[in-house]
Amino acid sequence: MRPPTPSLYDALRTRQQHGRKALAVLLDPDNLDETSLLHLLRLSEVHPVDYFFVGGSLVLSEHQAALIALIKEHSSVPVLLFPSHSLHLDGPADGVLLLSLISGRNPDFLIGQHVVAAPRLRASGLQLLPTGYMLVDSGRQTTASYMSGTTPLPHNKPGIAACTALAGEQLGLKLMYLDGGSGALNPVSAVMIAAVREAVSTPIIVGGGLNTGEKVYAALSAGADVVVVGNHIEANPEFLGEVAGVVASFNQVAQPAR
């Protein structure tokens, strides 16, 4: 009899309870080929990564499934789909961030796409991680805000972000994801992250614009449990070492997990 598959959510929750931070690398199938992915996977053996998120706002290419299979062949790091559309659910991943765009008012991304995807998700065997997804103004329009037809949360309104996250938690969402969006000019502010951290008990994921070690440190210090790097890693894979070192510095003083 096969042992039960470990719960990705329970593991993340346990990390949070012990103050242990996590690093996720966001891989866009449209921006990667086999050579660049294998180089990144080799780097991840030296500079530990906790999660690979796979997805993007467009996903025009047809090789998402092959990309995930290549990751699974060369790495034991969990792979989570980061879908922007119900069509982006292919590939032998471990789970899916089931995103509900609670910062916007477009019903298609609050529930519409989920209805279309529900039968496929149930049959897929993927672990589902219901996630309150909040786009935050990063200083310029991003692909995510354009494609979703929604207005991001104002970057200087932490109270609105906190109430939005609280509403999501009250609706039963298990993770909160604050995102400046792909190509963000500025990251989500430490003040906003701290306000959301005070409002909810769920693990908090933060991404977008984290292109220096200092910005990653600020996000983690403010209360992020998982930091996500994407565009900057694609342009500069060696940055993985710097950001992994920042995450490790937090975990050196965290409580050991039992």
Buried (B, 14 or more C-beta within 10 A) or exposed (E): EEEEEEEBBEBBBEBBEEEBBBBBBBBBBEBBEEEEBBEBBEBBEEBBBBBBBBBBBBBEBEBBBBBBBBBBEBBEBBBBBBBBBBEBBBBBBBBBBBBBBBBBEEEBBBEEBBEEBEEEBEEBEBBBBBBBBBBBBBEEBBBBBEBBEBBBBEBEBBEBBBBBBBBBBEEEBBBBBBBBBBBBBBBBBBEBBBBBBEBBEBBBBBBBBBBBBEBBBBBBEBBBBBBBBBBBBBEEBEBBEBBBEBBEEBBEEEEEEE
